[in-house]
């Protein structure tokens, strides 16, 4: 009899034990599902916030590059007008700052595009640019670029070919001193070609003209100016993209 009672007792307890284990498994599954939903929601919100931050950062960098490009274009174009390098119609000369209104916006837009492309191309090529990554070097690069533009209207040579060769050497020196990257050289060449073609079209359609043109409708040294300008705004764009997150690397 004792054995039979023990057997009956064990049989009556078995369903309750299985029920407890089943309820515990369901509780753990529900908690795990709840935790996964919370984690998914947090990651989704984090990704959305990160996307918003990147978009805001991109817009901020674009606005800075646009402002710098527009300001440099306005100042350097006034310098060329004063030295009679470029000639505009009389009605244009009566506008704000004695300059064509469309030049600063066009150059600002070009500066924003080129400046944003430089860090993107570096990332695509897997070659993060860290040569002289500091604002002091960027400011020196801007000063050299302004000096090259100043030399294009101040230096007197027997012909434009000598001036063009001199400015080409100065532009390559600017790239070598402040850049030295394949992407920087390639984008600088691309910028020079596209900007020169665009300027040729403007002069051909009578928007303005150059005095003593020797390269179709423009001066032969103009591509050198565009090349050095592309390298300069590229360095600005790279520095803005860094945002001070990395320690500058001095070579």
N, C-alpha and C positions, 0 to 999 in steps of 0.2 A: 504493500500500500504506500509506503513512503516514496518509493520510486515512481509510482503512478502519479502521486500528487506533485512530485518534483517535475515530472514530465508535463503535466497539465499546466503547472505554473509557468514553466518556460515557454510553452506554446502560447499562452495568453499574453505574455509580455512582448513577444516578437513583433506583432503588428504595431504596437505603440512605439517601439524603438525605430522601426522602419519609417513610421510617420514623422518622428522627430528628425531623423536624418534627411528625409525628403523636404521637410519644411526648412531645415537649415540650408540645404542646397539651393532651394528657391530664393531664400533671403540673400545668400551670397551672390547669386546670379543677378538679382535685382539691384543690389548695391553696386556690383561691378558695372552693370549697364548704366546706372546713374552716374558713376564716376567717369565712364567713357564719354557720356554725353556732356558732362561738365568740361572735361579735357578738350573735347572737340570744339565746344563753344569758345573756350579760352583761346585755343589756337586760331580759330577763325577770326576772333576779335583782334588778336595780336597781328595776324596777317593783314587784316584790313587797316589797322593802325599803321603798320609798317609801310603798306602801299601808299597810304595818305601822306606819311612822312616823306617817302621818296618822291612822290609827285610834288609836294610843296617845296622840297629841296631843289628839284629840277627847275621848277618855275622861278625860284629865287635866284638860282645861278644864271638862268636865261635872262632875267631882268638886269642883273648886274653886268653881264656881258653886253647886253644891248645898250645900256647906259654908257659903258666905257667905249664901245665902238662908235656910238653916235657922237660922243664928245670929242674923241680923237679925230673923227672924220671932219667935224665942224672946224676944229682948230687948224688941222693940216690943210684943209681945202682953202681956208682963208689965207694961209701962208702962200699957197700956190697962186691964188688970185692976186695977191699983193705983188708978187714977183712976175705977174703976167705970163705964168706958165699955162694956166687955163683961162679961157675967155667964155663968158656967158652973155646972153642977150641983155640989152639995156634994161628991159622990164624986170629981169631977174635980179639985177643989181640993186634994185630999190626995196627988196624984201628984207626980212629979218636977218641981221648980221651980214648983210651983203653976200649971201650965199643961197644956192638953190635949196628949197625947203626939203626936197626929197632925198638929198644926199645923206644927211645924218640918219634918217630912218632906214634907208637901204643898207648903209654900212653897219648900223647897229644890228639889223637882222642877220646880216652875213656874219658878224662877229659872234652873235649868239649861236648860230648854227655850227660854225667852225669850233668855237670854244666848247660846245657840248659834245661834238664828235670826237675830239682828241681823247678824253678819258674813256669814252665808249670803245674806240678803236684799240686803245691800250689793253682794255679788259678782254676784248675779243681775241687779240693776238696773244694773250697770256703773258704780256710783258709790262707789268706795272712800272710806270716811269717814276724813278726816285732820284734822278740826277738834279742836284741843287734845288730840292723841293723846299723852298722857303720864300716868304713874301719879299724879303730884301732882294733876292735874286730876280723875282718877277718885276719888281720896280726898276731894277737896273736894266732888265730887258726892255721895258717900256721906254726908258730914257734913251737906250741905244736906237730903238725903232724911230723915235721922234728925231734923233740926231741924223739918221739915214734920210728921213724925209727932208730935213732941213738942208742936208748936203745936196739933195737933188735939185734944189732951187738956188743954192748959194754958190756951189762950186762952178767955176768957169773952165771949160775945156775947149780945145779946138773943134771938137765935134762931139755929137751925142754918143758915139760908139765908145769913146774913152770914158765918158761919164757912166755909161751903162756897165762897162766892165768893172769900174771902180765900185759902183753900187752893188753889183753882183757879188764881188768879193766881200764887201761889208755884210751883205745879207747872209752869205754862207758862214761868215765869221760869227754872226749873231746866232745862227742855228747851232753851230759847233760849240759856242760858249754856253748857251743856255738850254740846249735841248739834247742833241746827239742821238736821237732816236730815229729808227726807220719810219715809224708812223708819223712822226713830226715832219720829216723830210718829204714823205709822200703826200701828206695832206697840204703841206706848204706849196708843193709843186701844183697840186690839183687846184688849190685856191688861186694861185697865180694865173693858171691857164683860164679857168672859168671867169675870173674877174676881168682879165684882159679882154676876153671875147665879149663879155657884157659891155665893157667900156667902148670897145670898137663899134658895137651896134648903136650905142647912144650917140657917139660922135658922128657915125654915118647918117643917122636920122636927124642930125642938126640940133640935138639937145644942147650941146656945148662943143667946144673945140680946143685943141692944143695948138700952141704956137710952135712952129718948126717941127712938125711931126716927121719922124723918120722910120717908124714901124707901122706901115699902113696909115691909120688915122691918128695914132698916138705916139708918145715918146717911147723909145726903145728901152728905157730904164723902168717903165711902169711895172712890168712883171716882177722886178726885184722888190719894189715897194710892196706889192701884194704878197709876195713870198714872205718877206720879213714880218708883214702884218699878220699873216696866218700863223706863223710861229709864235708871235707875241700873244695873240688872243688865245692860242692853244695852251700856252703856259699859264695864262690866267685861268682858263677853264680847268686845267688839271689841279691847280692850287685850290680853287673853289671846291672841286670834287673831293679833295682830301679832307677839307673841313677841319684840319688840325688834329685828325684822329691818329695820324701816324707821325712819328718823330722824323724830322727832316734828315735826309741822308746827304752828307757833304762829301763830294769827291774832289 
